[in-house]
Amino acid sequence: QVQLLESGGGSVQLGGSLRLSCVGSGFRFNVYDMNWYRRVPGIEREWVAVINANGDAVYGNSVRGRFTISRDNAKNTVYLQMHGLNPNDTGVYFCNAYRGGEFTYNYWGQGTQVTVSS
């Protein structure tokens, strides 16, 4: 069955860095757009970044310039490198696999907690 498994969350101080990973299985990882979302206080689901099947990346306004999304199709893994973390980045980060077209496929991981203290 389809699985997305995030890891790499944790607790850091203001200005710190973390790298999140998400390993996918049970689907053709390399043809999916891979997204990171987060649930932060006051926002149930905030889109963070996407990397499409071609490797093109786009970022949300709140993370652009601090976060980098990348993928390794050989490992069925998408990464989110986060620098310059601040308390507003505290939340649960979710990996998402999306493929549109004639049929839409949308898969979610279980999330990983990121906590940034000031």
Order of alpha helices (4+ residues) and beta strands (2+ residues): beta-beta-beta-beta-beta-beta-beta-beta-beta-beta-beta
